[in-house]
Amino acid sequence: MDREKKEKIAVFRFGVIFPLVEKDLHQYWGEKERILRELVSKEWEIPFSKRNYISKATILNWVKRYEDGGRKIEALFPEDRGDRGRMRSISDEQIDALMMLRKEHPKLSTPRLVEVARTNGIFPAGKEVSMASIYRLLKIRNAKRRKTAEDMRKFEVQVSNDLWQSDCMHGPRILHEGKQRKTYLFAIIDDHSRLITHGQFYLAESLDNYLDCLWTAMRRRGVPRKLYVDNGPSFRAHRLQLGCAALEIGLKYARPYRPQGKGKIERFFRTVRTQFLPELGEDIGLKKLNELFSLYLEQLYHKRIHGGTGQGPMERYLKDVKALRKAPEDLPEYFRKQEFRKVNKDRTVQLFGKMYEAPAGLVGMKVILRFEELDRIEVFVDDSSKGFLRDLNQEVNSRVKRAPSMPGIPPVTGGQLFERKSGVS
């Protein structure tokens, strides 16, 4: 399995165990067990797997690996499996028979279904059947009993920066470099205080623009504990997932076609459409648009009493200022881009049309390039850093002696090829 797949699996595992590894979370008795029950009963979209369940033992194992590994995302990388080719606990024939029985008796509880299966000889007498395996099987085959109505109660976290909600809104058209251009508003709202940690209009709904918004928010307001985002391409990027995991931010995604889960940011966008956008003049530029939006946030929105909290967003946010986690100085380093390349025989690597020189000892190897800016490109082989790429200087390289092509054979130098041997005419 290559590193990118390992990273995606590790990011997913971190998202699962995040509620269990948060600091100062388990101050109430029984909180850990409650969270475990919730995680075990939930259906998941597991990367590179057809399963949609996770057992309690597996979750606790991931937590232990994460803690023992120094709370680093690499500790959650998958290990090579050693159980391939072993017989399953339930044969294919037994599975087919059990599915037919479920179809005949759709209202039976799962334990009663197993009892009937025993009576019908599907499971031999005296053979132990794992109920966990049966539950998982029925989930996979979509043969579960009808679910009860979903709990749609409103919620609010208890402290600032515990949860940020984020989304993108289509903005007004502006005049940019003599042309009419569409704008996009990326905004991030603190769930507890309703403070907009940062909001800015951009010319594209891209990952780079969203990261710019997110980094500005974290530099100004600190690092959130959880980040709740939409399912759009800008938010599903592996680069965002890995960076959040490295900063111990729980990245959560809204379920498709479920706007209720991101209600606070949606309500803010409605406020922008009804209160801010109607006041704009015509032929406004991007810089002026963002200046006016920043002024609106600081002088009006953040000071106005919010109907849901009874306080101004800034006033409510600052009550928890002592508990906020400061963003690291090298914030972009946690969200570096990555590219996969193979080092050429002349030790060069091409990236975005430019040639670079790789560190020694990497000829012919597949490497991962991680970078934020192209003047600082770090080279990785598997999980180990091998240094940084250097700009290729062909003039200097032409004066550097190359190592002999075969050990023990000296390189040929000028003149030796035609040198007359003694005694030979």
VOGU-3710 file (C-alpha; in Angstrom, 3 decimals, decimal comma):
1> mdrekkekia> 0,000/0,000/0,000  1,453/3,398/-0,976  1,796/6,309/1,421  -1,161/8,275/0,044  -3,542/5,396/0,777  -2,021/4,982/4,235  -2,509/8,685/4,915  -6,166/8,567/3,855  -6,806/5,585/6,123  -4,948/7,245/9,007
11> vfrfgvifpl> -6,935/10,467/8,573  -10,176/8,474/8,643  -9,105/6,626/11,801  -8,198/9,896/13,480  -11,658/11,244/12,650  -13,221/8,190/14,315  -11,201/8,330/17,542  -11,094/12,117/17,821  -13,953/12,309/20,376  -11,967/9,886/22,578
21> vekdlhqywg> -8,587/11,648/22,426  -9,716/15,222/23,004  -8,062/16,786/26,024  -10,202/17,410/29,143  -13,140/15,638/27,508  -13,891/12,909/30,022  -14,619/14,974/33,091  -18,031/13,324/33,450  -18,422/9,719/34,596  -19,450/7,336/31,824
31> ekerilrelv> -18,642/9,782/29,014  -16,132/7,439/27,354  -18,568/4,525/27,257  -21,316/6,743/25,866  -19,047/7,903/23,041  -17,912/4,340/22,312  -21,515/3,137/22,043  -22,245/5,964/19,626  -19,182/5,201/17,464  -19,854/1,446/17,345
41> skeweipfsk> -23,507/1,885/16,334  -22,711/4,377/13,578  -22,368/3,480/9,896  -19,101/4,611/8,302  -17,676/5,051/4,825  -14,356/3,309/5,408  -11,642/4,101/2,818  -10,694/1,159/0,578  -13,109/-1,175/2,390  -16,568/-2,572/1,732
51> rnyiskatil> -17,350/-2,655/5,459  -19,394/0,061/7,121  -18,947/-0,864/10,783  -16,171/-0,535/13,358  -15,975/-2,667/16,493  -15,287/-1,349/19,974  -12,036/-3,351/20,177  -10,793/-1,811/16,921  -11,554/1,735/18,078  -9,788/1,186/21,403
61> nwvkryedgg> -6,821/-0,298/19,552  -6,565/2,826/17,375  -6,729/5,040/20,462  -3,910/3,062/22,117  -1,747/3,192/18,988  -2,308/6,945/18,691  -1,396/7,618/22,332  1,582/5,200/22,337  2,827/6,764/19,098  3,140/10,232/20,620
71> rkiealfped> -0,248/11,442/19,290  1,111/11,542/15,742  -0,994/10,739/12,696  1,657/8,270/11,473  0,814/5,996/14,407  -2,534/5,278/12,737  -1,039/4,113/9,439  -2,344/0,622/8,554  -0,058/-2,337/9,029  0,375/-5,107/6,500
81> rgdrgrmrsi> -2,287/-7,739/7,023  -1,299/-11,268/7,962  -4,735/-12,906/7,792  -5,393/-12,998/4,064  -6,657/-16,302/2,751  -8,150/-17,541/6,027  -11,627/-19,049/6,135  -14,457/-16,765/7,213  -16,407/-17,542/10,375  -19,629/-17,809/8,319
91> sdeqidalmm> -19,660/-19,651/4,997  -21,175/-18,228/1,810  -23,916/-20,885/1,925  -24,874/-19,902/5,469  -24,958/-16,216/4,468  -27,290/-16,915/1,532  -29,601/-19,014/3,709  -29,668/-16,344/6,422  -30,538/-13,650/3,877  -33,430/-15,752/2,571
101> lrkehpklst> -34,651/-16,203/6,124  -34,472/-12,433/6,741  -36,499/-11,841/3,580  -39,167/-14,250/4,803  -39,260/-12,752/8,313  -38,358/-9,052/7,957  -39,793/-8,062/11,368  -37,825/-10,555/13,465  -35,219/-9,144/15,812  -31,655/-10,192/15,011
111> prlvevartn> -31,262/-12,510/18,073  -34,583/-14,203/17,239  -33,512/-14,515/13,588  -30,401/-16,430/14,707  -32,531/-18,720/16,867  -34,788/-19,534/13,893  -31,672/-20,120/11,781  -30,464/-22,659/14,338  -33,860/-24,399/14,314  -33,724/-24,600/10,521
121> gifpagkevs> -30,227/-26,083/10,613  -28,488/-23,099/9,025  -26,107/-23,023/11,983  -25,200/-26,506/13,293  -26,113/-27,334/16,898  -23,339/-26,480/19,327  -21,588/-24,138/16,890  -20,847/-20,744/18,416  -22,135/-17,862/16,285  -20,772/-14,345/16,780
131> masiyrllki> -23,718/-11,959/17,114  -21,374/-9,074/16,235  -20,632/-10,790/12,915  -24,360/-11,254/12,257  -25,104/-7,590/12,968  -22,292/-6,506/10,667  -23,458/-8,870/7,947  -27,010/-7,512/8,047  -25,713/-3,957/7,846  -23,610/-4,763/4,807
141> rnakrrktae> -26,516/-6,473/3,057  -28,945/-3,658/3,984  -31,174/-6,181/5,682  -31,628/-4,327/8,972  -34,979/-3,564/10,512  -36,472/-0,162/9,728  -34,749/2,665/11,591  -36,559/4,919/13,986  -36,991/8,599/13,162  -33,737/10,539/13,382
151> dmrkfevqvs> -33,141/12,871/16,320  -33,027/16,413/14,922  -32,584/18,401/18,135  -30,659/21,658/18,031  -27,249/21,726/19,637  -24,608/24,177/20,798  -21,106/23,494/22,132  -20,109/24,866/25,511  -16,950/26,897/24,812  -15,480/29,036/22,052
161> ndlwqsdcmh> -13,296/27,263/19,454  -14,763/23,897/20,397  -16,462/23,731/16,986  -16,200/25,840/13,839  -18,656/25,537/10,967  -17,497/26,449/7,476  -18,986/26,730/3,999  -18,865/28,695/0,750  -21,513/31,113/-0,567  -21,821/32,412/-4,125
171> gprilhegkq> -21,218/36,160/-3,918  -21,904/39,173/-6,139  -20,295/39,900/-9,485  -17,537/42,500/-9,332  -15,298/44,444/-11,689  -11,855/42,835/-11,768  -9,149/43,919/-14,227  -11,757/45,447/-16,494  -14,008/42,350/-16,546  -17,080/41,234/-14,636
181> rktylfaiid> -16,122/38,313/-12,355  -18,129/36,153/-9,999  -17,076/36,017/-6,326  -17,250/33,329/-3,650  -17,450/33,953/0,085  -15,613/31,475/2,321  -16,670/32,002/5,931  -16,037/30,222/9,243  -18,345/30,667/12,251  -17,642/29,705/15,855
191> dhsrlithgq> -20,542/27,527/16,996  -20,628/28,744/20,615  -20,309/32,511/20,162  -21,488/32,915/16,512  -18,306/34,939/15,895  -17,047/34,870/12,302  -13,457/33,779/12,887  -12,762/34,848/9,308  -14,711/35,514/6,130  -13,403/36,677/2,763
201> fylaesldny> -14,536/36,946/-0,856  -12,416/35,212/-3,517  -12,536/34,798/-7,284  -12,646/30,993/-7,196  -14,124/28,244/-5,017  -10,773/26,479/-4,678  -8,856/24,628/-1,978  -6,047/27,219/-1,953  -8,550/30,013/-1,285  -10,265/28,051/1,463
211> ldclwtamrr> -6,925/27,304/3,127  -6,062/31,000/2,982  -9,331/31,736/4,797  -8,772/28,946/7,341  -5,174/29,957/8,094  -6,200/33,587/8,579  -8,933/32,456/10,985  -6,521/30,309/13,021  -3,842/33,002/13,170  -6,404/35,522/14,468
221> rgvprklyvd> -8,591/33,298/16,651  -6,581/30,176/17,523  -6,954/26,514/16,556  -10,411/24,912/16,803  -11,028/21,524/18,357  -13,396/20,453/15,566  -14,096/21,767/12,074  -17,462/21,010/10,432  -17,487/21,519/6,674  -19,528/20,849/3,553
231> ngpsfrahrl> -18,926/17,945/1,148  -17,640/20,103/-1,732  -14,316/19,396/-3,497  -12,579/22,246/-1,646  -13,297/20,510/1,661  -12,765/16,868/0,650  -9,122/17,408/-0,339  -6,582/15,037/1,188  -4,309/17,990/1,913  -6,948/19,551/4,203
241> qlgcaaleig> -7,659/16,245/5,923  -4,000/15,526/6,650  -3,310/19,063/7,898  -6,271/18,988/10,299  -5,207/15,598/11,645  -1,648/16,857/12,189  -3,044/19,794/14,204  -5,375/17,450/16,145  -8,473/19,061/14,637  -11,452/16,759/14,224
251> lkyarpyrpq> -12,608/17,286/10,622  -16,304/16,445/10,241  -18,385/16,484/7,059  -22,031/17,418/6,671  -24,155/14,623/5,269  -25,227/15,216/1,653  -28,611/16,904/1,257  -28,673/17,709/4,973  -28,439/21,528/5,322  -29,760/21,271/8,912
261> gkgkierffr> -26,337/20,113/10,144  -24,698/23,417/9,149  -27,582/25,653/10,126  -25,521/28,349/11,864  -23,307/29,128/8,870  -26,338/28,981/6,553  -28,165/31,515/8,743  -25,120/33,778/8,621  -25,081/33,609/4,823  -28,758/34,596/4,833
271> tvrtqflpel> -27,840/37,603/6,973  -25,096/38,550/4,488  -27,554/38,372/1,591  -30,207/40,484/3,309  -28,099/42,980/5,282  -24,687/43,362/3,640  -25,030/42,753/-0,100  -27,980/45,168/-0,684  -25,824/48,081/0,542  -23,057/47,540/-2,023
281> gediglkkln> -22,551/49,951/-4,880  -22,016/49,045/-8,529  -18,699/48,163/-10,219  -16,984/47,504/-6,899  -13,568/45,777/-6,901  -12,485/42,715/-4,914  -10,243/44,645/-2,523  -12,970/47,186/-1,743  -15,551/44,406/-1,327  -13,436/42,672/1,316
291> elfslyleql> -12,655/45,945/3,093  -16,376/46,719/3,391  -17,129/43,149/4,528  -14,450/43,283/7,230  -15,847/46,626/8,417  -19,364/45,148/8,517  -18,194/42,210/10,653  -16,172/44,210/13,170  -18,437/47,222/13,612  -21,905/45,697/13,189
301> yhkrihggtg> -22,225/41,915/13,202  -19,784/41,121/16,029  -21,211/43,808/18,313  -24,915/43,252/17,675  -26,849/41,126/20,202  -27,451/37,707/18,676  -30,998/36,402/18,966  -29,894/32,845/19,752  -27,390/33,666/22,533  -28,561/37,000/23,944
311> qgpmerylkd> -24,973/38,338/23,654  -22,792/39,964/21,030  -20,595/37,393/19,238  -17,328/39,132/20,210  -18,368/39,531/23,860  -19,367/35,861/24,118  -16,221/34,667/22,320  -13,788/36,581/24,524  -15,120/34,977/27,717  -13,160/31,837/26,796
321> vkalrkaped> -10,033/33,603/25,556  -7,781/31,954/28,199  -8,692/28,486/26,962  -7,953/29,120/23,281  -5,115/27,220/21,587  -2,672/29,401/19,663  -1,881/28,477/16,052  1,726/27,385/15,318  4,006/29,852/13,555  4,648/27,482/10,624
331> lpeyfrkqef> 0,950/26,851/9,997  1,190/26,253/6,200  3,755/23,509/6,808  0,964/21,340/8,244  -1,004/21,647/4,988  1,744/21,177/2,439  0,990/20,080/-1,106  2,379/16,744/-2,210  3,425/15,275/-5,546  4,761/11,817/-6,431
341> rkvnkdrtvq> 7,822/11,580/-8,689  10,588/9,181/-9,725  14,210/10,385/-9,508  15,939/10,206/-12,905  19,290/8,530/-13,534  20,992/11,942/-13,541  19,467/12,610/-10,075  17,020/15,173/-11,426  13,318/15,598/-10,693  10,881/17,642/-12,768
351> lfgkmyeapa> 8,119/19,581/-11,039  5,735/22,000/-12,779  8,056/22,311/-15,789  11,204/23,039/-13,771  14,146/20,705/-13,128  15,525/20,140/-9,636  18,405/18,132/-8,217  17,483/15,460/-5,650  19,631/14,514/-2,636  22,262/11,831/-3,186
361> glvgmkvilr> 21,310/8,158/-3,047  17,812/8,458/-4,529  18,455/7,617/-8,199  15,641/5,484/-9,615  13,541/5,718/-6,439  9,912/6,821/-6,152  9,688/9,805/-3,824  7,041/12,094/-2,320  7,589/15,832/-2,652  5,990/17,997/0,042
371> feeldrievf> 5,953/21,771/-0,281  4,036/24,975/0,310  6,240/27,167/-1,870  8,494/25,911/-4,664  11,621/27,312/-2,998  11,381/24,707/-0,205  10,523/21,202/-1,454  11,136/18,359/1,001  11,770/14,826/-0,284  10,318/11,761/1,452
381> vddsskgflr> 10,856/8,059/0,875  8,124/6,156/2,715  7,899/8,040/6,016  11,484/9,319/6,143  12,679/12,772/5,062  15,723/12,689/2,777  16,344/16,422/2,597  15,297/19,097/0,112  15,439/19,553/-3,654  17,888/22,095/-5,055
391> dlnqevnsrv> 17,611/24,180/-8,197  19,427/22,385/-11,009  22,576/24,176/-12,166  23,724/22,352/-15,294  26,872/24,457/-15,642  28,072/23,446/-12,177  27,080/19,815/-12,762  29,213/19,673/-15,932  32,337/20,323/-13,810  31,506/17,709/-11,146
401> krapsmpgip> 33,319/14,347/-11,449  30,909/11,413/-11,763  31,444/8,216/-9,852  32,736/5,232/-11,918  29,974/3,188/-13,524  31,399/-0,104/-12,138  33,193/-0,638/-8,841  36,950/-1,142/-9,161  37,229/0,294/-12,700  38,753/3,797/-12,857
411> pvtggqlfer> 37,124/6,343/-15,127  38,703/6,992/-18,528  40,475/10,356/-18,770  41,547/12,291/-21,889  44,512/10,919/-23,868  44,715/7,439/-22,328  42,687/5,834/-25,087  45,315/6,624/-27,764  48,412/6,326/-25,577  51,045/4,099/-27,269
421> ksgvs> 52,102/1,181/-25,156  55,843/0,445/-24,747  57,183/-2,069/-27,248  54,290/-1,652/-29,625  54,941/0,052/-33,014
//
